[in-house]
């Protein structure tokens, strides 16, 4: 486990201590929880990759053979 040092202005630290006290925890525990949540979240690339995979899984009823033939596709008489 690694230790880190964070510098805060007095007012931010005071507010963080108040929030920690309200939640019956420490400022260190709040910071740790925040960093764990941050590090365990998806990157934008991972999110988009997951979204693409989920979208492809939902497309089950598509076949290119069902498309109109080229001559019908461009028939302007319709």
mmJSON file of the N, C-alpha and C atoms, coordinates in Angstrom:
{"data_MODEL":{"atom_site":{
"group_PDB":["ATOM","ATOM","ATOM","ATOM","ATOM","ATOM","ATOM","ATOM","ATOM","ATOM","ATOM","ATOM","ATOM","ATOM","ATOM","ATOM","ATOM","ATOM","ATOM","ATOM","ATOM","ATOM","ATOM","ATOM","ATOM","ATOM","ATOM","ATOM","ATOM","ATOM","ATOM","ATOM","ATOM","ATOM","ATOM","ATOM","ATOM","ATOM","ATOM","ATOM","ATOM","ATOM","ATOM","ATOM","ATOM","ATOM","ATOM","ATOM","ATOM","ATOM","ATOM","ATOM","ATOM","ATOM","ATOM","ATOM","ATOM","ATOM","ATOM","ATOM","ATOM","ATOM","ATOM","ATOM","ATOM","ATOM","ATOM","ATOM","ATOM","ATOM","ATOM","ATOM","ATOM","ATOM","ATOM","ATOM","ATOM","ATOM","ATOM","ATOM","ATOM","ATOM","ATOM","ATOM","ATOM","ATOM","ATOM","ATOM","ATOM","ATOM","ATOM","ATOM","ATOM","ATOM","ATOM","ATOM","ATOM","ATOM","ATOM","ATOM","ATOM","ATOM","ATOM","ATOM","ATOM","ATOM","ATOM","ATOM","ATOM","ATOM","ATOM","ATOM","ATOM","ATOM","ATOM","ATOM","ATOM","ATOM","ATOM","ATOM","ATOM","ATOM","ATOM","ATOM","ATOM","ATOM","ATOM","ATOM","ATOM","ATOM","ATOM","ATOM","ATOM","ATOM","ATOM","ATOM","ATOM","ATOM","ATOM","ATOM","ATOM","ATOM","ATOM","ATOM","ATOM","ATOM","ATOM","ATOM","ATOM","ATOM","ATOM","ATOM","ATOM","ATOM","ATOM","ATOM","ATOM","ATOM","ATOM","ATOM","ATOM","ATOM","ATOM","ATOM","ATOM","ATOM","ATOM","ATOM","ATOM","ATOM","ATOM","ATOM","ATOM","ATOM","ATOM","ATOM","ATOM","ATOM","ATOM","ATOM","ATOM","ATOM","ATOM","ATOM","ATOM","ATOM","ATOM","ATOM","ATOM","ATOM","ATOM","ATOM","ATOM","ATOM","ATOM","ATOM","ATOM","ATOM","ATOM","ATOM","ATOM","ATOM","ATOM","ATOM","ATOM","ATOM","ATOM","ATOM","ATOM","ATOM","ATOM","ATOM","ATOM","ATOM","ATOM","ATOM","ATOM","ATOM","ATOM","ATOM","ATOM","ATOM","ATOM","ATOM","ATOM","ATOM","ATOM","ATOM","ATOM","ATOM","ATOM","ATOM","ATOM","ATOM"],
"id":[1,2,3,4,5,6,7,8,9,10,11,12,13,14,15,16,17,18,19,20,21,22,23,24,25,26,27,28,29,30,31,32,33,34,35,36,37,38,39,40,41,42,43,44,45,46,47,48,49,50,51,52,53,54,55,56,57,58,59,60,61,62,63,64,65,66,67,68,69,70,71,72,73,74,75,76,77,78,79,80,81,82,83,84,85,86,87,88,89,90,91,92,93,94,95,96,97,98,99,100,101,102,103,104,105,106,107,108,109,110,111,112,113,114,115,116,117,118,119,120,121,122,123,124,125,126,127,128,129,130,131,132,133,134,135,136,137,138,139,140,141,142,143,144,145,146,147,148,149,150,151,152,153,154,155,156,157,158,159,160,161,162,163,164,165,166,167,168,169,170,171,172,173,174,175,176,177,178,179,180,181,182,183,184,185,186,187,188,189,190,191,192,193,194,195,196,197,198,199,200,201,202,203,204,205,206,207,208,209,210,211,212,213,214,215,216,217,218,219,220,221,222,223,224,225,226,227,228,229,230,231,232,233,234],
"type_symbol":["N","C","C","N","C","C","N","C","C","N","C","C","N","C","C","N","C","C","N","C","C","N","C","C","N","C","C","N","C","C","N","C","C","N","C","C","N","C","C","N","C","C","N","C","C","N","C","C","N","C","C","N","C","C","N","C","C","N","C","C","N","C","C","N","C","C","N","C","C","N","C","C","N","C","C","N","C","C","N","C","C","N","C","C","N","C","C","N","C","C","N","C","C","N","C","C","N","C","C","N","C","C","N","C","C","N","C","C","N","C","C","N","C","C","N","C","C","N","C","C","N","C","C","N","C","C","N","C","C","N","C","C","N","C","C","N","C","C","N","C","C","N","C","C","N","C","C","N","C","C","N","C","C","N","C","C","N","C","C","N","C","C","N","C","C","N","C","C","N","C","C","N","C","C","N","C","C","N","C","C","N","C","C","N","C","C","N","C","C","N","C","C","N","C","C","N","C","C","N","C","C","N","C","C","N","C","C","N","C","C","N","C","C","N","C","C","N","C","C","N","C","C","N","C","C","N","C","C","N","C","C","N","C","C"],
"label_atom_id":["N","CA","C","N","CA","C","N","CA","C","N","CA","C","N","CA","C","N","CA","C","N","CA","C","N","CA","C","N","CA","C","N","CA","C","N","CA","C","N","CA","C","N","CA","C","N","CA","C","N","CA","C","N","CA","C","N","CA","C","N","CA","C","N","CA","C","N","CA","C","N","CA","C","N","CA","C","N","CA","C","N","CA","C","N","CA","C","N","CA","C","N","CA","C","N","CA","C","N","CA","C","N","CA","C","N","CA","C","N","CA","C","N","CA","C","N","CA","C","N","CA","C","N","CA","C","N","CA","C","N","CA","C","N","CA","C","N","CA","C","N","CA","C","N","CA","C","N","CA","C","N","CA","C","N","CA","C","N","CA","C","N","CA","C","N","CA","C","N","CA","C","N","CA","C","N","CA","C","N","CA","C","N","CA","C","N","CA","C","N","CA","C","N","CA","C","N","CA","C","N","CA","C","N","CA","C","N","CA","C","N","CA","C","N","CA","C","N","CA","C","N","CA","C","N","CA","C","N","CA","C","N","CA","C","N","CA","C","N","CA","C","N","CA","C","N","CA","C","N","CA","C","N","CA","C","N","CA","C","N","CA","C","N","CA","C","N","CA","C","N","CA","C"],
"label_alt_id":[null,null,null,null,null,null,null,null,null,null,null,null,null,null,null,null,null,null,null,null,null,null,null,null,null,null,null,null,null,null,null,null,null,null,null,null,null,null,null,null,null,null,null,null,null,null,null,null,null,null,null,null,null,null,null,null,null,null,null,null,null,null,null,null,null,null,null,null,null,null,null,null,null,null,null,null,null,null,null,null,null,null,null,null,null,null,null,null,null,null,null,null,null,null,null,null,null,null,null,null,null,null,null,null,null,null,null,null,null,null,null,null,null,null,null,null,null,null,null,null,null,null,null,null,null,null,null,null,null,null,null,null,null,null,null,null,null,null,null,null,null,null,null,null,null,null,null,null,null,null,null,null,null,null,null,null,null,null,null,null,null,null,null,null,null,null,null,null,null,null,null,null,null,null,null,null,null,null,null,null,null,null,null,null,null,null,null,null,null,null,null,null,null,null,null,null,null,null,null,null,null,null,null,null,null,null,null,null,null,null,null,null,null,null,null,null,null,null,null,null,null,null,null,null,null,null,null,null,null,null,null,null,null,null],
"label_comp_id":["UNK","UNK","UNK","UNK","UNK","UNK","UNK","UNK","UNK","UNK","UNK","UNK","UNK","UNK","UNK","UNK","UNK","UNK","UNK","UNK","UNK","UNK","UNK","UNK","UNK","UNK","UNK","UNK","UNK","UNK","UNK","UNK","UNK","UNK","UNK","UNK","UNK","UNK","UNK","UNK","UNK","UNK","UNK","UNK","UNK","UNK","UNK","UNK","UNK","UNK","UNK","UNK","UNK","UNK","UNK","UNK","UNK","UNK","UNK","UNK","UNK","UNK","UNK","UNK","UNK","UNK","UNK","UNK","UNK","UNK","UNK","UNK","UNK","UNK","UNK","UNK","UNK","UNK","UNK","UNK","UNK","UNK","UNK","UNK","UNK","UNK","UNK","UNK","UNK","UNK","UNK","UNK","UNK","UNK","UNK","UNK","UNK","UNK","UNK","UNK","UNK","UNK","UNK","UNK","UNK","UNK","UNK","UNK","UNK","UNK","UNK","UNK","UNK","UNK","UNK","UNK","UNK","UNK","UNK","UNK","UNK","UNK","UNK","UNK","UNK","UNK","UNK","UNK","UNK","UNK","UNK","UNK","UNK","UNK","UNK","UNK","UNK","UNK","UNK","UNK","UNK","UNK","UNK","UNK","UNK","UNK","UNK","UNK","UNK","UNK","UNK","UNK","UNK","UNK","UNK","UNK","UNK","UNK","UNK","UNK","UNK","UNK","UNK","UNK","UNK","UNK","UNK","UNK","UNK","UNK","UNK","UNK","UNK","UNK","UNK","UNK","UNK","UNK","UNK","UNK","UNK","UNK","UNK","UNK","UNK","UNK","UNK","UNK","UNK","UNK","UNK","UNK","UNK","UNK","UNK","UNK","UNK","UNK","UNK","UNK","UNK","UNK","UNK","UNK","UNK","UNK","UNK","UNK","UNK","UNK","UNK","UNK","UNK","UNK","UNK","UNK","UNK","UNK","UNK","UNK","UNK","UNK","UNK","UNK","UNK","UNK","UNK","UNK","UNK","UNK","UNK","UNK","UNK","UNK"],
"label_asym_id":["A","A","A","A","A","A","A","A","A","A","A","A","A","A","A","A","A","A","A","A","A","A","A","A","A","A","A","A","A","A","A","A","A","A","A","A","A","A","A","A","A","A","A","A","A","A","A","A","A","A","A","A","A","A","A","A","A","A","A","A","A","A","A","A","A","A","A","A","A","A","A","A","A","A","A","A","A","A","A","A","A","A","A","A","A","A","A","A","A","A","A","A","A","A","A","A","A","A","A","A","A","A","A","A","A","A","A","A","A","A","A","A","A","A","A","A","A","A","A","A","A","A","A","A","A","A","A","A","A","A","A","A","A","A","A","A","A","A","A","A","A","A","A","A","A","A","A","A","A","A","A","A","A","A","A","A","A","A","A","A","A","A","A","A","A","A","A","A","A","A","A","A","A","A","A","A","A","A","A","A","A","A","A","A","A","A","A","A","A","A","A","A","A","A","A","A","A","A","A","A","A","A","A","A","A","A","A","A","A","A","A","A","A","A","A","A","A","A","A","A","A","A","A","A","A","A","A","A","A","A","A","A","A","A"],
"label_entity_id":["1","1","1","1","1","1","1","1","1","1","1","1","1","1","1","1","1","1","1","1","1","1","1","1","1","1","1","1","1","1","1","1","1","1","1","1","1","1","1","1","1","1","1","1","1","1","1","1","1","1","1","1","1","1","1","1","1","1","1","1","1","1","1","1","1","1","1","1","1","1","1","1","1","1","1","1","1","1","1","1","1","1","1","1","1","1","1","1","1","1","1","1","1","1","1","1","1","1","1","1","1","1","1","1","1","1","1","1","1","1","1","1","1","1","1","1","1","1","1","1","1","1","1","1","1","1","1","1","1","1","1","1","1","1","1","1","1","1","1","1","1","1","1","1","1","1","1","1","1","1","1","1","1","1","1","1","1","1","1","1","1","1","1","1","1","1","1","1","1","1","1","1","1","1","1","1","1","1","1","1","1","1","1","1","1","1","1","1","1","1","1","1","1","1","1","1","1","1","1","1","1","1","1","1","1","1","1","1","1","1","1","1","1","1","1","1","1","1","1","1","1","1","1","1","1","1","1","1","1","1","1","1","1","1"],
"label_seq_id":[1,1,1,2,2,2,3,3,3,4,4,4,5,5,5,6,6,6,7,7,7,8,8,8,9,9,9,10,10,10,11,11,11,12,12,12,13,13,13,14,14,14,15,15,15,16,16,16,17,17,17,18,18,18,19,19,19,20,20,20,21,21,21,22,22,22,23,23,23,24,24,24,25,25,25,26,26,26,27,27,27,28,28,28,29,29,29,30,30,30,31,31,31,32,32,32,33,33,33,34,34,34,35,35,35,36,36,36,37,37,37,38,38,38,39,39,39,40,40,40,41,41,41,42,42,42,43,43,43,44,44,44,45,45,45,46,46,46,47,47,47,48,48,48,49,49,49,50,50,50,51,51,51,52,52,52,53,53,53,54,54,54,55,55,55,56,56,56,57,57,57,58,58,58,59,59,59,60,60,60,61,61,61,62,62,62,63,63,63,64,64,64,65,65,65,66,66,66,67,67,67,68,68,68,69,69,69,70,70,70,71,71,71,72,72,72,73,73,73,74,74,74,75,75,75,76,76,76,77,77,77,78,78,78],
"pdbx_PDB_ins_code":[null,null,null,null,null,null,null,null,null,null,null,null,null,null,null,null,null,null,null,null,null,null,null,null,null,null,null,null,null,null,null,null,null,null,null,null,null,null,null,null,null,null,null,null,null,null,null,null,null,null,null,null,null,null,null,null,null,null,null,null,null,null,null,null,null,null,null,null,null,null,null,null,null,null,null,null,null,null,null,null,null,null,null,null,null,null,null,null,null,null,null,null,null,null,null,null,null,null,null,null,null,null,null,null,null,null,null,null,null,null,null,null,null,null,null,null,null,null,null,null,null,null,null,null,null,null,null,null,null,null,null,null,null,null,null,null,null,null,null,null,null,null,null,null,null,null,null,null,null,null,null,null,null,null,null,null,null,null,null,null,null,null,null,null,null,null,null,null,null,null,null,null,null,null,null,null,null,null,null,null,null,null,null,null,null,null,null,null,null,null,null,null,null,null,null,null,null,null,null,null,null,null,null,null,null,null,null,null,null,null,null,null,null,null,null,null,null,null,null,null,null,null,null,null,null,null,null,null,null,null,null,null,null,null],
"Cartn_x":[0.851,0.0,0.893,0.511,1.284,0.653,1.489,1.037,1.254,0.352,0.508,0.322,0.852,0.682,-0.066,-1.092,-1.908,-1.897,-1.686,-1.708,-3.021,-3.666,-4.939,-4.883,-5.674,-5.787,-6.591,-6.47,-7.092,-8.602,-9.264,-10.726,-11.204,-10.537,-10.906,-10.709,-9.593,-9.333,-10.379,-10.736,-11.739,-13.078,-13.482,-14.747,-14.684,-13.557,-13.401,-13.484,-12.897,-12.982,-14.418,-15.17,-16.573,-17.39,-17.177,-17.892,-17.506,-16.219,-15.761,-16.409,-16.491,-17.106,-18.589,-19.271,-20.689,-20.883,-19.91,-20.004,-19.316,-18.869,-18.203,-16.995,-16.155,-14.95,-13.846,-12.753,-11.633,-11.479,-10.722,-10.428,-9.651,-8.722,-7.939,-8.852,-9.846,-10.773,-11.614,-12.002,-12.747,-11.904,-10.659,-9.76,-9.51,-9.271,-9.042,-10.244,-11.454,-12.68,-12.817,-12.548,-12.624,-11.65,-10.4,-9.386,-9.668,-10.168,-10.528,-11.654,-12.669,-13.774,-13.282,-12.421,-11.875,-11.082,-10.234,-9.37,-10.134,-11.247,-11.985,-12.997,-13.207,-14.164,-13.626,-14.527,-14.158,-13.518,-12.552,-12.056,-13.081,-12.969,-13.9,-13.808,-12.599,-12.415,-13.108,-12.938,-13.581,-15.101,-15.605,-17.05,-17.604,-16.922,-17.374,-17.267,-16.213,-16.047,-17.172,-17.525,-18.617,-19.934,-20.158,-21.385,-21.506,-20.407,-20.428,-20.769,-20.15,-20.398,-21.868,-22.408,-23.815,-24.747,-24.424,-25.252,-25.214,-24.029,-23.908,-24.664,-24.677,-25.397,-26.908,-27.4,-28.839,-29.28,-28.349,-28.684,-28.617,-29.773,-29.807,-30.577,-31.292,-32.195,-31.772,-30.508,-30.034,-29.321,-29.659,-28.974,-28.823,-27.638,-27.396,-28.124,-28.441,-29.14,-30.577,-31.086,-32.444,-32.516,-31.378,-31.367,-31.889,-32.385,-32.856,-31.69,-31.935,-30.895,-30.574,-29.384,-28.915,-29.847,-30.316,-31.175,-32.506,-33.036,-34.267,-33.99,-32.835,-32.473,-32.442,-31.947,-31.799,-32.886,-33.948,-35.06,-35.807,-35.739,-36.311,-37.799,-38.343,-39.741,-40.686,-40.205,-41.098,-41.638],
"Cartn_y":[-1.175,0.0,1.233,2.222,3.451,4.569,5.446,6.643,7.842,8.813,10.056,11.232,12.374,13.602,14.593,15.198,16.165,17.473,18.56,19.885,20.57,21.104,21.807,23.137,24.075,25.325,25.045,25.923,25.717,25.542,26.352,26.295,24.963,24.5,23.214,22.085,22.113,21.079,21.127,22.326,22.469,21.883,22.189,21.655,20.141,19.641,18.189,17.487,18.089,17.511,17.492,18.552,18.596,17.506,17.358,16.32,14.938,14.736,13.44,13.145,14.147,13.955,13.614,14.275,13.979,12.536,12.029,10.669,9.638,10.114,9.245,8.526,9.308,8.763,9.819,9.586,10.534,11.163,12.252,12.898,11.927,11.204,10.215,9.164,8.703,7.699,8.282,9.546,10.189,10.266,10.684,10.803,9.423,8.437,7.08,6.585,6.759,6.309,7.0,8.307,9.06,8.507,8.268,7.787,6.362,5.524,4.153,4.195,5.005,5.139,5.684,6.671,7.273,6.258,5.502,4.545,3.327,2.999,1.817,2.129,3.385,3.772,3.509,3.517,3.294,4.548,4.33,5.447,5.721,6.842,7.165,6.108,5.666,4.635,3.343,2.931,1.704,1.83,3.009,3.227,3.105,3.74,3.674,2.263,1.569,0.192,-0.692,-0.521,-1.275,-0.931,0.354,0.789,0.173,0.147,-0.47,-1.955,-2.651,-4.093,-4.346,-3.548,-3.703,-3.419,-2.413,-2.076,-3.193,-3.724,-4.827,-6.062,-6.306,-7.467,-7.318,-6.088,-5.862,-5.995,-5.829,-5.943,-7.423,-8.063,-9.505,-9.823,-8.85,-9.113,-8.388,-8.331,-7.589,-8.529,-8.39,-9.158,-8.269,-8.161,-7.327,-7.876,-9.166,-9.757,-9.255,-8.633,-8.108,-6.73,-6.142,-4.823,-4.913,-3.799,-3.736,-3.904,-4.512,-4.554,-3.136,-2.927,-1.6,-0.912,-1.619,-0.987,-0.53,-1.243,-0.805,0.34,0.313,1.344,2.722,2.794,4.071,4.318,3.549,3.755,5.013,6.04,7.34,7.431,6.403,6.441,6.229,5.774,5.478,6.672],
"Cartn_z":[0.0,0.0,0.0,-0.791,-0.912,-0.102,0.397,1.103,0.204,0.287,-0.469,0.478,0.083,0.847,-0.023,0.54,-0.188,0.588,-0.119,0.511,0.183,1.213,1.062,1.775,1.293,2.044,3.315,4.287,5.607,5.542,4.72,4.644,4.05,3.014,2.418,3.409,4.131,5.13,6.247,6.689,7.748,7.3,6.079,5.561,5.395,4.931,4.775,6.127,7.163,8.512,9.018,8.721,9.14,8.433,7.144,6.39,6.894,7.138,7.66,9.011,9.866,11.186,11.049,10.136,9.913,9.429,8.693,8.153,9.058,10.218,11.191,10.584,9.913,9.291,9.357,8.681,8.674,7.291,7.241,5.965,5.083,5.68,4.915,4.293,5.042,4.512,3.37,3.492,2.406,1.137,1.286,0.141,-0.468,0.381,-0.118,-0.913,-0.374,-1.062,-2.41,-2.441,-3.691,-4.724,-4.315,-5.253,-5.722,-4.828,-5.22,-6.249,-5.999,-6.953,-8.292,-8.229,-9.442,-10.253,-9.59,-10.28,-10.79,-10.165,-10.587,-11.678,-11.971,-13.003,-14.391,-15.352,-16.738,-17.33,-18.204,-18.994,-20.087,-20.742,-21.828,-22.93,-23.249,-24.27,-23.858,-22.601,-22.119,-22.147,-21.793,-21.809,-23.223,-24.188,-25.577,-26.141,-25.771,-26.232,-25.681,-24.411,-23.805,-24.477,-24.74,-25.395,-26.794,-27.53,-28.864,-28.77,-27.835,-27.665,-27.313,-26.396,-26.004,-27.171,-27.977,-29.138,-30.167,-30.428,-31.396,-30.925,-29.617,-29.092,-29.272,-29.267,-29.438,-30.889,-31.824,-33.246,-33.62,-33.618,-33.903,-35.167,-35.681,-36.791,-38.061,-38.349,-39.511,-40.47,-41.745,-42.776,-43.997,-44.507,-45.682,-46.902,-46.896,-48.039,-48.14,-47.091,-47.113,-47.768,-48.092,-48.713,-50.137,-50.644,-52.019,-52.98,-54.11,-55.148,-55.598,-56.091,-56.458,-57.451,-58.464,-59.466,-58.864,-57.882,-57.221,-56.246,-55.63,-54.681,-55.331,-56.565,-57.244,-58.283,-58.256,-59.179,-58.765,-59.558,-59.218,-59.575,-60.2,-60.607,-59.446,-58.319,-57.19,-56.517],
"occupancy":[1.0,1.0,1.0,1.0,1.0,1.0,1.0,1.0,1.0,1.0,1.0,1.0,1.0,1.0,1.0,1.0,1.0,1.0,1.0,1.0,1.0,1.0,1.0,1.0,1.0,1.0,1.0,1.0,1.0,1.0,1.0,1.0,1.0,1.0,1.0,1.0,1.0,1.0,1.0,1.0,1.0,1.0,1.0,1.0,1.0,1.0,1.0,1.0,1.0,1.0,1.0,1.0,1.0,1.0,1.0,1.0,1.0,1.0,1.0,1.0,1.0,1.0,1.0,1.0,1.0,1.0,1.0,1.0,1.0,1.0,1.0,1.0,1.0,1.0,1.0,1.0,1.0,1.0,1.0,1.0,1.0,1.0,1.0,1.0,1.0,1.0,1.0,1.0,1.0,1.0,1.0,1.0,1.0,1.0,1.0,1.0,1.0,1.0,1.0,1.0,1.0,1.0,1.0,1.0,1.0,1.0,1.0,1.0,1.0,1.0,1.0,1.0,1.0,1.0,1.0,1.0,1.0,1.0,1.0,1.0,1.0,1.0,1.0,1.0,1.0,1.0,1.0,1.0,1.0,1.0,1.0,1.0,1.0,1.0,1.0,1.0,1.0,1.0,1.0,1.0,1.0,1.0,1.0,1.0,1.0,1.0,1.0,1.0,1.0,1.0,1.0,1.0,1.0,1.0,1.0,1.0,1.0,1.0,1.0,1.0,1.0,1.0,1.0,1.0,1.0,1.0,1.0,1.0,1.0,1.0,1.0,1.0,1.0,1.0,1.0,1.0,1.0,1.0,1.0,1.0,1.0,1.0,1.0,1.0,1.0,1.0,1.0,1.0,1.0,1.0,1.0,1.0,1.0,1.0,1.0,1.0,1.0,1.0,1.0,1.0,1.0,1.0,1.0,1.0,1.0,1.0,1.0,1.0,1.0,1.0,1.0,1.0,1.0,1.0,1.0,1.0,1.0,1.0,1.0,1.0,1.0,1.0,1.0,1.0,1.0,1.0,1.0,1.0,1.0,1.0,1.0,1.0,1.0,1.0],
"B_iso_or_equiv":[0.0,0.0,0.0,0.0,0.0,0.0,0.0,0.0,0.0,0.0,0.0,0.0,0.0,0.0,0.0,0.0,0.0,0.0,0.0,0.0,0.0,0.0,0.0,0.0,0.0,0.0,0.0,0.0,0.0,0.0,0.0,0.0,0.0,0.0,0.0,0.0,0.0,0.0,0.0,0.0,0.0,0.0,0.0,0.0,0.0,0.0,0.0,0.0,0.0,0.0,0.0,0.0,0.0,0.0,0.0,0.0,0.0,0.0,0.0,0.0,0.0,0.0,0.0,0.0,0.0,0.0,0.0,0.0,0.0,0.0,0.0,0.0,0.0,0.0,0.0,0.0,0.0,0.0,0.0,0.0,0.0,0.0,0.0,0.0,0.0,0.0,0.0,0.0,0.0,0.0,0.0,0.0,0.0,0.0,0.0,0.0,0.0,0.0,0.0,0.0,0.0,0.0,0.0,0.0,0.0,0.0,0.0,0.0,0.0,0.0,0.0,0.0,0.0,0.0,0.0,0.0,0.0,0.0,0.0,0.0,0.0,0.0,0.0,0.0,0.0,0.0,0.0,0.0,0.0,0.0,0.0,0.0,0.0,0.0,0.0,0.0,0.0,0.0,0.0,0.0,0.0,0.0,0.0,0.0,0.0,0.0,0.0,0.0,0.0,0.0,0.0,0.0,0.0,0.0,0.0,0.0,0.0,0.0,0.0,0.0,0.0,0.0,0.0,0.0,0.0,0.0,0.0,0.0,0.0,0.0,0.0,0.0,0.0,0.0,0.0,0.0,0.0,0.0,0.0,0.0,0.0,0.0,0.0,0.0,0.0,0.0,0.0,0.0,0.0,0.0,0.0,0.0,0.0,0.0,0.0,0.0,0.0,0.0,0.0,0.0,0.0,0.0,0.0,0.0,0.0,0.0,0.0,0.0,0.0,0.0,0.0,0.0,0.0,0.0,0.0,0.0,0.0,0.0,0.0,0.0,0.0,0.0,0.0,0.0,0.0,0.0,0.0,0.0,0.0,0.0,0.0,0.0,0.0,0.0],
"pdbx_formal_charge":[null,null,null,null,null,null,null,null,null,null,null,null,null,null,null,null,null,null,null,null,null,null,null,null,null,null,null,null,null,null,null,null,null,null,null,null,null,null,null,null,null,null,null,null,null,null,null,null,null,null,null,null,null,null,null,null,null,null,null,null,null,null,null,null,null,null,null,null,null,null,null,null,null,null,null,null,null,null,null,null,null,null,null,null,null,null,null,null,null,null,null,null,null,null,null,null,null,null,null,null,null,null,null,null,null,null,null,null,null,null,null,null,null,null,null,null,null,null,null,null,null,null,null,null,null,null,null,null,null,null,null,null,null,null,null,null,null,null,null,null,null,null,null,null,null,null,null,null,null,null,null,null,null,null,null,null,null,null,null,null,null,null,null,null,null,null,null,null,null,null,null,null,null,null,null,null,null,null,null,null,null,null,null,null,null,null,null,null,null,null,null,null,null,null,null,null,null,null,null,null,null,null,null,null,null,null,null,null,null,null,null,null,null,null,null,null,null,null,null,null,null,null,null,null,null,null,null,null,null,null,null,null,null,null],
"auth_seq_id":[1,1,1,2,2,2,3,3,3,4,4,4,5,5,5,6,6,6,7,7,7,8,8,8,9,9,9,10,10,10,11,11,11,12,12,12,13,13,13,14,14,14,15,15,15,16,16,16,17,17,17,18,18,18,19,19,19,20,20,20,21,21,21,22,22,22,23,23,23,24,24,24,25,25,25,26,26,26,27,27,27,28,28,28,29,29,29,30,30,30,31,31,31,32,32,32,33,33,33,34,34,34,35,35,35,36,36,36,37,37,37,38,38,38,39,39,39,40,40,40,41,41,41,42,42,42,43,43,43,44,44,44,45,45,45,46,46,46,47,47,47,48,48,48,49,49,49,50,50,50,51,51,51,52,52,52,53,53,53,54,54,54,55,55,55,56,56,56,57,57,57,58,58,58,59,59,59,60,60,60,61,61,61,62,62,62,63,63,63,64,64,64,65,65,65,66,66,66,67,67,67,68,68,68,69,69,69,70,70,70,71,71,71,72,72,72,73,73,73,74,74,74,75,75,75,76,76,76,77,77,77,78,78,78],
"auth_comp_id":["UNK","UNK","UNK","UNK","UNK","UNK","UNK","UNK","UNK","UNK","UNK","UNK","UNK","UNK","UNK","UNK","UNK","UNK","UNK","UNK","UNK","UNK","UNK","UNK","UNK","UNK","UNK","UNK","UNK","UNK","UNK","UNK","UNK","UNK","UNK","UNK","UNK","UNK","UNK","UNK","UNK","UNK","UNK","UNK","UNK","UNK","UNK","UNK","UNK","UNK","UNK","UNK","UNK","UNK","UNK","UNK","UNK","UNK","UNK","UNK","UNK","UNK","UNK","UNK","UNK","UNK","UNK","UNK","UNK","UNK","UNK","UNK","UNK","UNK","UNK","UNK","UNK","UNK","UNK","UNK","UNK","UNK","UNK","UNK","UNK","UNK","UNK","UNK","UNK","UNK","UNK","UNK","UNK","UNK","UNK","UNK","UNK","UNK","UNK","UNK","UNK","UNK","UNK","UNK","UNK","UNK","UNK","UNK","UNK","UNK","UNK","UNK","UNK","UNK","UNK","UNK","UNK","UNK","UNK","UNK","UNK","UNK","UNK","UNK","UNK","UNK","UNK","UNK","UNK","UNK","UNK","UNK","UNK","UNK","UNK","UNK","UNK","UNK","UNK","UNK","UNK","UNK","UNK","UNK","UNK","UNK","UNK","UNK","UNK","UNK","UNK","UNK","UNK","UNK","UNK","UNK","UNK","UNK","UNK","UNK","UNK","UNK","UNK","UNK","UNK","UNK","UNK","UNK","UNK","UNK","UNK","UNK","UNK","UNK","UNK","UNK","UNK","UNK","UNK","UNK","UNK","UNK","UNK","UNK","UNK","UNK","UNK","UNK","UNK","UNK","UNK","UNK","UNK","UNK","UNK","UNK","UNK","UNK","UNK","UNK","UNK","UNK","UNK","UNK","UNK","UNK","UNK","UNK","UNK","UNK","UNK","UNK","UNK","UNK","UNK","UNK","UNK","UNK","UNK","UNK","UNK","UNK","UNK","UNK","UNK","UNK","UNK","UNK","UNK","UNK","UNK","UNK","UNK","UNK"],
"auth_asym_id":["A","A","A","A","A","A","A","A","A","A","A","A","A","A","A","A","A","A","A","A","A","A","A","A","A","A","A","A","A","A","A","A","A","A","A","A","A","A","A","A","A","A","A","A","A","A","A","A","A","A","A","A","A","A","A","A","A","A","A","A","A","A","A","A","A","A","A","A","A","A","A","A","A","A","A","A","A","A","A","A","A","A","A","A","A","A","A","A","A","A","A","A","A","A","A","A","A","A","A","A","A","A","A","A","A","A","A","A","A","A","A","A","A","A","A","A","A","A","A","A","A","A","A","A","A","A","A","A","A","A","A","A","A","A","A","A","A","A","A","A","A","A","A","A","A","A","A","A","A","A","A","A","A","A","A","A","A","A","A","A","A","A","A","A","A","A","A","A","A","A","A","A","A","A","A","A","A","A","A","A","A","A","A","A","A","A","A","A","A","A","A","A","A","A","A","A","A","A","A","A","A","A","A","A","A","A","A","A","A","A","A","A","A","A","A","A","A","A","A","A","A","A","A","A","A","A","A","A","A","A","A","A","A","A"],
"auth_atom_id":["N","CA","C","N","CA","C","N","CA","C","N","CA","C","N","CA","C","N","CA","C","N","CA","C","N","CA","C","N","CA","C","N","CA","C","N","CA","C","N","CA","C","N","CA","C","N","CA","C","N","CA","C","N","CA","C","N","CA","C","N","CA","C","N","CA","C","N","CA","C","N","CA","C","N","CA","C","N","CA","C","N","CA","C","N","CA","C","N","CA","C","N","CA","C","N","CA","C","N","CA","C","N","CA","C","N","CA","C","N","CA","C","N","CA","C","N","CA","C","N","CA","C","N","CA","C","N","CA","C","N","CA","C","N","CA","C","N","CA","C","N","CA","C","N","CA","C","N","CA","C","N","CA","C","N","CA","C","N","CA","C","N","CA","C","N","CA","C","N","CA","C","N","CA","C","N","CA","C","N","CA","C","N","CA","C","N","CA","C","N","CA","C","N","CA","C","N","CA","C","N","CA","C","N","CA","C","N","CA","C","N","CA","C","N","CA","C","N","CA","C","N","CA","C","N","CA","C","N","CA","C","N","CA","C","N","CA","C","N","CA","C","N","CA","C","N","CA","C","N","CA","C","N","CA","C","N","CA","C","N","CA","C","N","CA","C","N","CA","C","N","CA","C"],
"pdbx_PDB_model_num":[1,1,1,1,1,1,1,1,1,1,1,1,1,1,1,1,1,1,1,1,1,1,1,1,1,1,1,1,1,1,1,1,1,1,1,1,1,1,1,1,1,1,1,1,1,1,1,1,1,1,1,1,1,1,1,1,1,1,1,1,1,1,1,1,1,1,1,1,1,1,1,1,1,1,1,1,1,1,1,1,1,1,1,1,1,1,1,1,1,1,1,1,1,1,1,1,1,1,1,1,1,1,1,1,1,1,1,1,1,1,1,1,1,1,1,1,1,1,1,1,1,1,1,1,1,1,1,1,1,1,1,1,1,1,1,1,1,1,1,1,1,1,1,1,1,1,1,1,1,1,1,1,1,1,1,1,1,1,1,1,1,1,1,1,1,1,1,1,1,1,1,1,1,1,1,1,1,1,1,1,1,1,1,1,1,1,1,1,1,1,1,1,1,1,1,1,1,1,1,1,1,1,1,1,1,1,1,1,1,1,1,1,1,1,1,1,1,1,1,1,1,1,1,1,1,1,1,1,1,1,1,1,1,1]
}}}
